[in-house]
Amino acid sequence: MTYSLLPHIHSPQDLHALSLDKLPVLCDEIRNKIIESLSLTGGHLASNLGGVELTVALHYVFSSPDDQFIFDVGHQSYVHKLLTGRNTEAFSNIRHDNGLSGFTTPQESNHDIFFSGHAGNALSLALGLAKGSSNSSSHILPILGDAAFSCGLTLEALNNIPADLSKFIIVLNDNQMSISENVGNIPQGISHWMYPQKISKLSQKIHSWIQNLPSFLHKKKTLSHKVDIALKSLSHPLFEQFGLHYVGPIDGHNVKKLVQALQMIKDQPQPILFHVCTVKGNGLAEAERDPIRYHGVKAHFQNTSLKKTSGNVELQTPISFPQHAGNILCRLGKKYPQLQVVTPAMSLGSCLEDFRKQFPDRFTDVGIAEGHAVTFSAGIARSGTPVCCSIYSTFLHRAMDNVFHDVCMQELPVIFAIDRAGLAFHDGRSHHGIYDLGFLCSMPNMVICQPRNALVLERLFFSSLLWKSPCAIRYPNIPANEKASNSFFPFSPILPGEAEILCQGDDLLLIALGHMCNTALTVKEHLLDYGISTTVVDPIFIKPLDRKLLQSLLTHHSKVIILEEHSIHGGLGSEFLLFLNQHNIKADVLSLGVPDMFIPHGNPETILNLIGLTSDHITQRILSHFKFFTPIPIERFFKA
């Protein structure tokens, strides 16, 4: 495609210079640019395609950064980046080395007001900006997807909007989806509030008629979209009960109408709810047909079919830890006919789709509501029913008190399947799963473990149902280096606190957590080149530690290395040092983990080099710390 307009847009001021008639052309160029770039890098595709016209219209009518846009969530900001001076090579490398972040990032641009990687916070942040702002001429525009209303934080903020708040426009991007289809009563309620019963019945009849049209009429989805807009305009929504002046619904893919509507409401003296209807994936036929699968895509997605990422069949090798976890839960579901699985809007990402299909009555997606997911799971456990709460490490932060008060304090046997435990690499600072141990380890009654491969993962899941205590099974989103058994083999359960010696040596004791055991075994081979023999231990459990085994090993080893892909504060290293202190054991300990800094996005090799967790870096740091010889200066390898 020839780009006639987009290369000349270096700021919103350049956009303002265009005539209204040229905006549809610009939108086409932006949509093509996103598809072209993400076909090389991967990234969040469908949500950005659905928001092209809306974002262009917002920047055309308002003046960023004086007028402030707060995205909920920031992964829908690619168009915003292109319009604010970031249509550079960095955009072509988005989420990779030397590329832009996949989320709004203030360090990138003063047009990005907040870093936004988690859902539900935009309305609260926007209200805070309005409260503290000294610039009375500035507009504040939180941009919310309809799924944001399943977040409790959004509802808390909605309840707190002053009726006399001016130049405050809530933009509701209604595509009836979050990452996957919306769940729960609130997102459905938004549609219900705009669809009284008679209108709803009329809608069903019209949509049924459209679906029965001949298949060669390819515009059926567009026609359905226009019907939705027309019918919603007949009803009076609930939002005005919250003191908001409701405007809409507006066709979110007609940029001229969007501009005209925004110009009309720009200077209204009360807070406004601006309701826009969009189609997730708009402009790419495959993404429109399957917006769930095209929510986030891998590089070269146009050249390869998008493989299933969950289930027991058609999975490419090597299989990842989350894929193994999904398969294991399906087998557990057959073995334990009461087992319930709960997730906060991560059914696809955590590979739970097969469990959902096989056991629909025993699967609950609560939407973007992590706190509710945890407490809901606690209620299930209290009834005597086994339950697994599958949740990303980074999202578990939001439910810390629920874990403490509703699970651990009640001594309820909820199994937490903590996905994405480790570095997130391309998703960057908001998604790294490297902080959860810092609060989980402090909670009484909590058992915490991490497998090094699929076989250990399998044993931990099967054993956890026998522990009868709260437990967390952590695992990263990387290939597991051994296959699970895929059978109900008889095995002796792993008891909490059972570690495993992987190899024995005389000079060093290297304790490595989870998948870092692979790195530890490589380091052991490097150290042999220097005549140093190493005992490598997989603790399996962070809490409780295998005290008996450790005490035995420490009678022969005074030099110890702890290796983990977690923050050095609050992780395995901290637990081990506490163990030494409690038992008055003296040892020289080198604790290696993620340094106390926010880790940026980038390719795995780059990030591991940055934080010093490659096997070469680790070897050099061990040689330097224990003074086995004078190594190459460590500054050449690592900067904390």
C-alpha positions as CSV (number, residue, x, y, z in Angstrom):
1,M,0.0,0.0,0.0
2,T,1.2,3.5,-0.8
3,Y,1.1,5.8,2.3
4,S,0.3,9.3,1.2
5,L,-0.8,10.8,4.5
6,L,0.5,8.8,7.5
7,P,4.3,9.6,6.8
8,H,3.4,13.3,7.2
9,I,1.7,12.9,10.6
10,H,4.4,13.6,13.2
11,S,2.1,15.1,15.9
12,P,-1.6,15.8,16.5
13,Q,-1.1,19.2,15.0
14,D,-0.3,17.6,11.7
15,L,-3.5,15.7,12.0
16,H,-5.5,18.9,12.7
17,A,-4.2,20.3,9.4
18,L,-6.0,17.7,7.4
19,S,-9.5,18.2,6.0
20,L,-12.3,16.1,7.3
21,D,-12.6,14.4,3.9
22,K,-9.1,13.0,4.2
23,L,-9.6,11.2,7.5
24,P,-11.1,8.0,6.0
25,V,-8.0,7.7,3.8
26,L,-5.7,8.2,6.8
27,C,-7.7,5.5,8.8
28,D,-7.1,3.0,5.9
29,E,-3.4,3.8,6.0
30,I,-3.2,3.4,9.7
31,R,-5.1,0.1,9.7
32,N,-2.8,-1.2,7.0
33,K,0.3,0.0,8.9
34,I,-0.8,-1.9,12.0
35,I,-1.4,-5.1,10.0
36,E,1.9,-4.7,8.2
37,S,3.9,-4.1,11.3
38,L,2.4,-6.7,13.5
39,S,2.8,-9.3,10.8
40,L,6.5,-8.9,11.5
41,T,6.5,-8.4,15.2
42,G,3.3,-9.8,16.6
43,G,1.2,-7.9,19.1
44,H,-2.3,-6.8,20.0
45,L,-4.0,-6.7,16.7
46,A,-7.8,-7.0,16.9
47,S,-8.4,-4.3,19.6
48,N,-6.3,-1.8,17.7
49,L,-8.0,-2.5,14.4
50,G,-11.3,-1.9,16.0
51,G,-10.3,1.5,17.5
52,V,-8.7,3.2,14.4
53,E,-11.5,5.6,13.6
54,L,-12.3,6.4,17.2
55,T,-8.7,7.2,18.0
56,V,-8.2,9.4,14.9
57,A,-11.4,11.3,15.7
58,L,-10.3,11.9,19.3
59,H,-7.0,13.3,18.3
60,Y,-8.6,15.3,15.5
61,V,-11.0,17.1,17.9
62,F,-8.9,17.3,21.0
63,S,-5.3,18.6,21.5
64,S,-3.1,16.0,23.2
65,P,-1.1,16.3,25.5
66,D,-3.0,19.3,26.8
67,D,-6.1,17.2,26.6
68,Q,-5.3,14.0,28.3
69,F,-6.3,10.5,27.0
70,I,-6.2,7.6,29.6
71,F,-6.5,4.2,27.9
72,D,-8.0,1.2,29.6
73,V,-6.1,-0.9,28.8
74,G,-3.0,0.5,27.1
75,H,-2.7,-2.3,24.6
76,Q,-5.3,-0.5,22.5
77,S,-3.0,2.5,22.0
78,Y,-1.2,1.6,18.8
79,V,-3.1,4.2,16.7
80,H,-2.5,6.8,19.4
81,K,1.3,6.1,19.1
82,L,1.2,6.5,15.4
83,L,-0.5,9.9,15.7
84,T,1.9,11.2,18.4
85,G,5.2,11.1,16.7
86,R,6.0,7.5,17.0
87,N,5.6,6.3,13.4
88,T,9.2,5.4,13.2
89,E,11.3,2.3,13.1
90,A,10.6,1.9,16.8
91,F,6.9,1.2,15.9
92,S,8.0,-1.4,13.4
93,N,9.8,-3.1,16.3
94,I,7.0,-2.7,18.8
95,R,7.4,-5.0,21.8
96,H,10.9,-6.0,20.7
97,D,14.4,-4.7,21.2
98,N,14.7,-1.0,20.4
99,G,11.0,-0.9,19.8
100,L,8.0,0.8,21.4
101,S,6.2,-0.7,24.4
102,G,3.0,-2.4,23.6
103,F,1.3,-0.2,26.2
104,T,1.0,3.5,26.9
105,T,4.3,4.5,28.5
106,P,5.1,8.0,29.8
107,Q,8.9,7.4,29.3
108,E,8.1,7.2,25.5
109,S,6.0,10.3,25.1
110,N,4.3,13.1,27.0
111,H,1.2,12.1,25.2
112,D,1.1,8.9,27.4
113,I,-0.3,10.1,30.8
114,F,0.1,6.8,32.6
115,F,1.6,3.4,32.0
116,S,-1.4,1.2,31.5
117,G,-1.0,-2.6,31.4
118,H,-3.8,-3.7,33.7
119,A,-7.5,-3.2,33.3
120,G,-10.1,-1.2,35.1
121,N,-8.1,1.7,36.4
122,A,-8.6,4.4,33.8
123,L,-11.7,6.0,35.3
124,S,-10.2,6.3,38.8
125,L,-7.0,7.8,37.3
126,A,-9.0,10.2,35.2
127,L,-11.1,11.4,38.2
128,G,-7.9,11.9,40.1
129,L,-6.4,14.0,37.3
130,A,-9.5,16.1,37.2
131,K,-9.5,16.6,41.0
132,G,-5.9,17.7,41.0
133,S,-5.7,19.6,37.7
134,S,-5.0,23.3,37.8
135,N,-5.7,23.6,34.0
136,S,-9.3,24.4,33.7
137,S,-9.2,24.4,29.9
138,S,-7.9,20.8,29.7
139,H,-10.2,17.9,28.7
140,I,-9.8,14.6,30.4
141,L,-10.9,11.5,28.4
142,P,-10.8,8.0,29.9
143,I,-11.2,5.5,27.1
144,L,-12.9,2.3,28.3
145,G,-13.9,-0.9,26.7
146,D,-17.2,-2.3,27.7
147,A,-15.5,-5.1,29.6
148,A,-14.0,-2.5,32.0
149,F,-17.4,-2.4,33.7
150,S,-16.8,-5.9,35.0
151,C,-13.9,-4.5,37.0
152,G,-15.0,-3.5,40.5
153,L,-12.6,-0.5,40.4
154,T,-14.5,1.0,37.5
155,L,-17.8,0.7,39.3
156,E,-16.2,2.3,42.4
157,A,-15.1,5.2,40.3
158,L,-18.4,5.5,38.5
159,N,-20.0,6.0,41.9
160,N,-17.7,8.9,42.6
161,I,-18.2,11.2,39.6
162,P,-19.2,14.7,40.6
163,A,-22.3,15.8,38.7
164,D,-20.8,19.3,38.0
165,L,-17.5,17.9,36.5
166,S,-17.0,19.6,33.2
167,K,-14.7,18.7,30.3
168,F,-14.7,15.1,31.4
169,I,-15.7,12.7,28.7
170,I,-15.9,8.9,29.3
171,V,-15.4,7.2,26.0
172,L,-17.1,3.8,26.0
173,N,-15.7,1.6,23.2
174,D,-18.4,-1.0,23.0
175,N,-17.3,-4.0,21.0
176,Q,-19.0,-6.5,23.3
177,M,-15.7,-8.2,24.0
178,S,-12.6,-8.1,26.3
179,I,-9.8,-10.4,25.3
180,S,-12.5,-13.0,24.7
181,E,-16.3,-12.7,24.8
182,N,-17.6,-10.7,27.8
183,V,-18.9,-12.7,30.7
184,G,-21.1,-11.8,33.6
185,N,-24.2,-9.7,34.2
186,I,-22.6,-6.2,34.1
187,P,-21.4,-6.2,30.4
188,Q,-24.6,-8.0,29.5
189,G,-26.4,-5.5,31.6
190,I,-25.0,-2.6,29.6
191,S,-26.6,-4.1,26.5
192,H,-29.8,-4.8,28.5
193,W,-30.0,-1.3,29.8
194,M,-29.9,-0.2,26.2
195,Y,-32.3,-2.9,25.0
196,P,-35.7,-2.9,26.7
197,Q,-37.4,-6.2,26.3
198,K,-39.5,-5.3,23.2
199,I,-36.4,-3.9,21.4
200,S,-34.4,-7.0,22.4
201,K,-37.0,-9.2,20.8
202,L,-37.0,-7.1,17.7
203,S,-33.3,-7.3,17.6
204,Q,-33.3,-11.1,17.8
205,K,-35.7,-11.3,14.9
206,I,-33.7,-9.0,12.7
207,H,-30.4,-10.7,13.4
208,S,-32.0,-14.1,12.7
209,W,-33.2,-12.8,9.4
210,I,-29.7,-11.4,8.6
211,Q,-28.0,-14.7,9.4
212,N,-30.4,-16.5,7.0
213,L,-29.4,-14.2,4.1
214,P,-27.4,-16.0,1.3
215,S,-23.8,-16.7,2.1
216,F,-22.5,-14.7,-0.8
217,L,-23.6,-11.5,0.9
218,H,-20.4,-10.8,2.7
219,K,-21.6,-7.7,4.5
220,K,-23.8,-9.5,7.0
221,K,-21.6,-8.5,9.9
222,T,-21.6,-4.9,8.9
223,L,-25.4,-4.9,8.6
224,S,-25.8,-6.5,12.0
225,H,-23.5,-3.8,13.4
226,K,-25.7,-1.0,12.0
227,V,-28.8,-2.7,13.3
228,D,-27.3,-2.7,16.8
229,I,-26.6,1.0,16.6
230,A,-30.0,1.9,15.4
231,L,-31.8,-0.2,18.1
232,K,-29.6,1.1,20.9
233,S,-30.5,4.7,19.9
234,L,-34.1,3.9,20.7
235,S,-33.5,3.3,24.4
236,H,-32.5,5.3,27.4
237,P,-29.4,4.0,29.2
238,L,-28.6,3.6,32.8
239,F,-25.6,5.9,32.9
240,E,-27.7,9.1,33.4
241,Q,-28.6,7.6,36.8
242,F,-24.9,8.2,37.7
243,G,-25.1,11.9,36.7
244,L,-23.6,11.4,33.3
245,H,-25.0,13.0,30.2
246,Y,-25.3,10.1,27.7
247,V,-24.5,10.6,24.0
248,G,-24.7,7.7,21.5
249,P,-24.5,5.2,20.3
250,I,-22.3,6.4,17.5
251,D,-20.9,4.2,14.7
252,G,-17.3,3.7,15.7
253,H,-16.2,3.1,12.1
254,N,-17.6,6.3,10.6
255,V,-14.8,8.8,11.4
256,K,-16.7,11.8,10.1
257,K,-19.7,11.2,12.3
258,L,-17.4,10.6,15.3
259,V,-15.7,13.9,14.7
260,Q,-19.0,15.8,14.4
261,A,-20.4,14.2,17.5
262,L,-17.2,14.9,19.6
263,Q,-17.2,18.6,18.4
264,M,-20.8,18.9,19.6
265,I,-20.1,17.6,23.1
266,K,-16.6,19.0,23.6
267,D,-17.5,21.9,25.8
268,Q,-20.6,20.5,27.6
269,P,-20.7,21.6,31.3
270,Q,-21.3,18.2,32.8
271,P,-19.6,14.8,32.6
272,I,-20.4,12.8,29.5
273,L,-20.6,9.2,28.6
274,F,-19.8,9.0,24.9
275,H,-20.9,5.6,23.6
276,V,-19.3,4.2,20.5
277,C,-20.0,0.9,18.9
278,T,-17.1,-0.8,17.2
279,V,-16.2,-4.2,15.7
280,K,-13.1,-5.8,17.2
281,G,-10.7,-6.7,14.3
282,N,-12.5,-4.3,11.9
283,G,-10.8,-4.2,8.5
284,L,-9.2,-7.6,8.6
285,A,-11.7,-10.4,7.6
286,E,-9.9,-13.1,9.6
287,A,-9.8,-10.9,12.8
288,E,-13.5,-10.0,12.4
289,R,-14.5,-13.6,12.1
290,D,-12.3,-14.7,15.1
291,P,-11.4,-11.7,17.2
292,I,-10.5,-13.9,20.2
293,R,-7.8,-15.7,18.3
294,Y,-6.6,-12.4,16.7
295,H,-6.6,-10.4,20.0
296,G,-2.9,-11.0,20.3
297,V,-0.9,-12.5,17.4
298,K,2.6,-13.8,16.9
299,A,4.9,-12.6,14.2
300,H,4.1,-13.8,10.6
301,F,0.5,-14.5,11.6
302,Q,-0.6,-13.9,8.0
303,N,1.8,-16.5,6.6
304,T,0.8,-19.3,9.1
305,S,-2.4,-20.5,10.4
306,L,-3.1,-19.6,14.0
307,K,-2.6,-22.9,15.9
308,K,-4.7,-23.8,18.9
309,T,-3.0,-22.8,22.1
310,S,-5.0,-25.0,24.4
311,G,-6.3,-28.5,24.5
312,N,-4.9,-32.0,24.0
313,V,-4.6,-32.1,20.2
314,E,-3.0,-30.2,17.4
315,L,-0.4,-28.7,19.7
316,Q,3.0,-28.0,18.2
317,T,6.0,-29.1,20.1
318,P,7.6,-28.1,22.4
319,I,4.5,-27.7,24.5
320,S,4.5,-24.8,27.0
321,F,3.9,-25.0,30.8
322,P,0.4,-23.4,30.4
323,Q,-0.5,-25.9,27.7
324,H,0.6,-28.8,30.0
325,A,-1.3,-27.3,32.9
326,G,-4.5,-27.1,30.7
327,N,-4.1,-30.7,29.7
328,I,-3.4,-31.8,33.3
329,L,-6.5,-30.0,34.6
330,C,-8.6,-31.9,32.0
331,R,-7.3,-35.2,33.3
332,L,-7.9,-34.1,36.8
333,G,-11.4,-33.1,35.8
334,K,-12.0,-36.7,34.7
335,K,-10.5,-38.2,37.9
336,Y,-12.2,-35.8,40.2
337,P,-15.8,-35.2,39.0
338,Q,-16.4,-32.3,41.4
339,L,-13.3,-30.3,40.5
340,Q,-14.1,-26.6,39.7
341,V,-11.8,-24.3,37.7
342,V,-12.1,-20.5,38.0
343,T,-10.3,-17.8,35.9
344,P,-10.5,-14.0,35.6
345,A,-10.9,-13.6,31.8
346,M,-7.8,-15.7,30.9
347,S,-9.5,-18.9,29.6
348,L,-7.6,-18.7,26.3
349,G,-4.3,-17.4,27.6
350,S,-4.1,-20.0,30.3
351,C,-5.1,-22.9,28.0
352,L,-8.3,-23.7,29.7
353,E,-10.6,-23.9,26.7
354,D,-10.6,-27.7,26.6
355,F,-11.6,-27.9,30.3
356,R,-14.3,-25.3,29.6
357,K,-15.7,-27.4,26.7
358,Q,-15.4,-30.7,28.5
359,F,-16.8,-29.6,31.8
360,P,-18.9,-26.4,31.2
361,D,-20.7,-26.7,34.5
362,R,-17.4,-26.9,36.4
363,F,-15.7,-23.9,34.7
364,T,-16.3,-20.2,35.6
365,D,-14.8,-17.2,33.9
366,V,-15.6,-14.3,36.2
367,G,-14.3,-11.6,33.8
368,I,-11.7,-9.1,34.7
369,A,-12.3,-9.4,38.4
370,E,-9.3,-11.0,40.1
371,G,-10.4,-10.3,43.7
372,H,-13.7,-11.9,43.0
373,A,-12.1,-14.9,41.3
374,V,-10.0,-15.6,44.5
375,T,-12.9,-15.1,47.0
376,F,-15.3,-17.0,44.8
377,S,-12.8,-19.9,44.8
378,A,-12.6,-19.6,48.6
379,G,-16.4,-20.1,48.8
380,I,-16.2,-23.2,46.5
381,A,-13.5,-24.6,48.7
382,R,-15.5,-23.9,51.9
383,S,-18.3,-26.0,50.5
384,G,-15.9,-29.0,50.4
385,T,-15.5,-28.9,46.6
386,P,-12.0,-29.0,45.1
387,V,-11.2,-25.9,43.2
388,C,-8.3,-24.5,41.1
389,C,-8.1,-20.7,40.5
390,S,-6.0,-20.2,37.4
391,I,-4.5,-16.6,37.2
392,Y,-1.6,-14.8,35.8
393,S,1.1,-13.8,38.4
394,T,0.9,-10.2,37.5
395,F,-2.9,-10.1,37.9
396,L,-2.7,-11.9,41.3
397,H,-1.3,-8.7,42.7
398,R,-4.7,-7.2,42.6
399,A,-6.2,-9.9,44.8
400,M,-3.6,-10.0,47.5
401,D,-6.0,-9.2,50.4
402,N,-8.4,-11.8,49.0
403,V,-5.7,-14.4,49.2
404,F,-4.8,-13.4,52.7
405,H,-8.2,-12.9,54.3
406,D,-10.5,-15.2,52.3
407,V,-8.2,-18.1,51.6
408,C,-5.2,-18.3,53.9
409,M,-6.9,-17.0,57.1
410,Q,-9.7,-19.4,56.5
411,E,-7.3,-22.3,55.9
412,L,-9.1,-23.2,52.7
413,P,-7.5,-25.6,50.1
414,V,-7.7,-23.4,47.1
415,I,-5.1,-24.4,44.4
416,F,-3.7,-21.3,42.7
417,A,-2.3,-22.2,39.2
418,I,-0.1,-19.1,38.8
419,D,0.6,-18.7,35.1
420,R,3.2,-16.4,33.6
421,A,5.4,-16.8,36.7
422,G,8.7,-15.3,35.4
423,L,9.7,-12.7,32.9
424,A,7.1,-11.7,30.3
425,F,9.7,-10.3,27.9
426,H,7.7,-8.7,25.1
427,D,4.9,-7.5,27.3
428,G,7.3,-5.7,29.6
429,R,7.2,-4.1,33.0
430,S,3.5,-4.5,33.9
431,H,3.3,-8.2,33.0
432,H,6.5,-9.7,34.5
433,G,5.5,-12.4,37.0
434,I,8.4,-11.7,39.3
435,Y,6.8,-10.2,42.4
436,D,4.2,-12.7,43.7
437,L,6.5,-14.6,46.0
438,G,7.1,-11.3,47.9
439,F,3.6,-11.4,49.3
440,L,2.7,-15.1,49.1
441,C,5.6,-16.2,51.2
442,S,4.4,-13.9,54.1
443,M,1.0,-15.6,54.3
444,P,0.6,-18.3,56.9
445,N,-0.8,-21.7,55.7
446,M,0.3,-21.1,52.1
447,V,2.3,-23.8,50.3
448,I,4.3,-22.5,47.3
449,C,6.0,-24.6,44.7
450,Q,7.4,-24.4,41.2
451,P,8.2,-27.2,38.8
452,R,11.3,-27.5,36.6
453,N,9.5,-29.5,33.9
454,A,6.2,-31.0,32.8
455,L,6.6,-34.2,34.9
456,V,7.1,-32.3,38.1
457,L,4.2,-30.0,37.2
458,E,2.0,-33.0,36.8
459,R,3.0,-34.5,40.1
460,L,2.4,-31.2,41.8
461,F,-1.1,-30.8,40.4
462,F,-2.1,-34.3,41.4
463,S,-0.5,-34.0,44.8
464,S,-2.0,-30.6,45.6
465,L,-5.5,-32.1,45.9
466,L,-4.2,-34.2,48.8
467,W,-2.5,-31.4,50.7
468,K,-5.7,-29.9,52.0
469,S,-4.1,-26.4,52.4
470,P,-3.9,-23.3,50.3
471,C,-1.2,-23.8,47.7
472,A,0.3,-21.9,44.7
473,I,1.8,-23.8,41.8
474,R,3.9,-21.3,39.8
475,Y,5.0,-21.8,36.2
476,P,6.3,-19.6,33.3
477,N,5.0,-19.3,29.7
478,I,7.9,-21.1,28.1
479,P,8.4,-24.6,26.7
480,A,8.5,-27.3,29.3
481,N,11.6,-29.5,28.6
482,E,10.0,-32.9,29.3
483,K,6.7,-34.4,28.4
484,A,4.0,-35.2,30.9
485,S,2.9,-38.8,31.2
486,N,-0.7,-38.2,29.9
487,S,-1.9,-41.1,32.0
488,F,-3.2,-41.8,35.5
489,F,0.0,-43.6,36.5
490,P,0.4,-44.6,40.2
491,F,2.9,-42.3,41.8
492,S,3.8,-41.4,45.3
493,P,2.6,-37.9,46.0
494,I,5.1,-35.0,46.5
495,L,4.8,-33.8,50.1
496,P,5.2,-30.1,50.8
497,G,8.9,-29.4,51.4
498,E,10.4,-32.2,49.4
499,A,13.4,-31.1,47.3
500,E,15.4,-33.1,44.8
501,I,19.2,-33.3,44.2
502,L,19.9,-33.2,40.5
503,C,23.6,-33.8,40.7
504,Q,26.3,-33.8,43.4
505,G,29.7,-32.0,43.7
506,D,32.1,-31.0,46.3
507,D,32.8,-27.3,45.9
508,L,29.5,-25.4,45.5
509,L,25.8,-25.8,46.3
510,L,23.6,-24.3,43.6
511,I,19.8,-24.1,44.4
512,A,17.8,-23.2,41.4
513,L,14.1,-22.6,41.2
514,G,11.8,-24.1,38.6
515,H,12.9,-23.8,35.0
516,M,16.2,-22.1,36.1
517,C,17.4,-25.7,36.9
518,N,18.2,-26.0,33.2
519,T,20.4,-22.9,33.4
520,A,21.9,-24.2,36.7
521,L,22.9,-27.5,35.0
522,T,24.6,-25.5,32.2
523,V,26.4,-23.4,34.7
524,K,27.6,-26.6,36.4
525,E,29.2,-27.7,33.2
526,H,30.9,-24.3,32.7
527,L,32.3,-24.5,36.2
528,L,33.8,-27.9,35.5
529,D,36.0,-26.2,33.0
530,Y,37.6,-24.4,36.0
531,G,37.9,-27.6,38.0
532,I,34.9,-26.7,40.2
533,S,32.3,-29.4,41.0
534,T,28.8,-28.3,42.0
535,T,25.8,-29.9,43.7
536,V,22.6,-28.7,42.0
537,V,19.3,-28.9,43.9
538,D,15.8,-28.3,42.7
539,P,13.9,-27.1,45.9
540,I,10.5,-27.6,44.2
541,F,9.0,-25.8,47.2
542,I,9.8,-22.2,48.1
543,K,7.6,-22.6,51.2
544,P,8.2,-24.8,53.1
545,L,11.8,-25.5,52.2
546,D,13.2,-29.0,52.6
547,R,14.9,-28.1,55.9
548,K,16.2,-31.6,56.6
549,L,17.9,-31.9,53.2
550,L,19.3,-28.4,53.3
551,Q,20.8,-28.9,56.8
552,S,22.5,-32.1,55.6
553,L,23.9,-30.4,52.5
554,L,25.1,-27.4,54.4
555,T,27.3,-29.6,56.6
556,H,29.4,-30.2,53.5
557,H,28.9,-26.9,51.6
558,S,29.7,-23.4,52.8
559,K,29.5,-21.7,49.4
560,V,25.9,-21.4,48.2
561,I,24.2,-19.9,45.1
562,I,20.5,-19.2,44.9
563,L,19.2,-18.9,41.3
564,E,15.7,-17.7,40.5
565,E,13.7,-15.7,37.8
566,H,12.0,-13.6,40.5
567,S,12.8,-10.3,42.2
568,I,15.8,-10.8,44.5
569,H,13.6,-9.1,47.2
570,G,11.1,-11.6,48.7
571,G,11.8,-14.7,46.7
572,L,13.6,-18.0,47.2
573,G,16.8,-16.2,48.2
574,S,15.1,-14.3,51.0
575,E,13.5,-17.5,52.2
576,F,16.8,-19.3,52.2
577,L,18.6,-16.5,54.1
578,L,15.8,-16.6,56.7
579,F,16.3,-20.3,57.0
580,L,20.0,-19.9,57.7
581,N,19.3,-17.2,60.3
582,Q,16.7,-19.4,62.1
583,H,19.1,-22.3,62.3
584,N,22.2,-20.3,63.0
585,I,23.9,-21.7,60.0
586,K,26.9,-19.8,58.6
587,A,27.4,-19.8,54.8
588,D,28.6,-17.5,52.0
589,V,25.5,-17.0,49.9
590,L,25.3,-15.5,46.4
591,S,21.7,-14.7,45.6
592,L,21.0,-14.3,41.9
593,G,17.7,-13.1,40.6
594,V,16.0,-10.1,39.0
595,P,17.5,-6.8,40.3
596,D,15.4,-4.2,42.1
597,M,14.3,-2.3,39.0
598,F,11.4,-2.2,36.6
599,I,12.4,-4.5,33.7
600,P,11.6,-3.2,30.2
601,H,10.2,-5.2,27.3
602,G,12.4,-6.9,24.8
603,N,13.6,-10.1,23.3
604,P,14.5,-12.9,25.9
605,E,18.2,-12.8,25.1
606,T,18.4,-9.1,25.5
607,I,16.5,-9.0,28.8
608,L,18.4,-11.9,30.3
609,N,21.7,-10.2,29.3
610,L,20.5,-7.0,30.8
611,I,19.8,-8.5,34.2
612,G,22.7,-10.9,34.2
613,L,20.8,-14.2,34.2
614,T,22.4,-16.0,31.2
615,S,24.6,-19.0,32.0
616,D,27.7,-17.1,31.0
617,H,26.9,-14.1,33.3
618,I,26.0,-16.4,36.2
619,T,29.3,-18.4,35.8
620,Q,31.3,-15.2,35.8
621,R,29.5,-13.8,38.9
622,I,30.1,-17.1,40.7
623,L,33.8,-17.1,39.9
624,S,34.1,-13.4,40.9
625,H,32.1,-13.7,44.2
626,F,33.9,-16.8,45.5
627,K,37.2,-15.6,44.1
628,F,38.1,-18.9,42.4
629,F,40.2,-16.8,40.0
630,T,40.3,-13.2,38.6
631,P,37.6,-13.2,36.0
632,I,36.8,-10.7,33.3
633,P,35.5,-7.5,35.0
634,I,31.9,-8.1,35.9
635,E,30.9,-4.6,34.8
636,R,31.3,-5.8,31.2
637,F,28.5,-8.3,31.8
638,F,26.0,-6.8,34.1
639,K,24.7,-3.4,35.2
640,A,22.1,-3.5,38.0
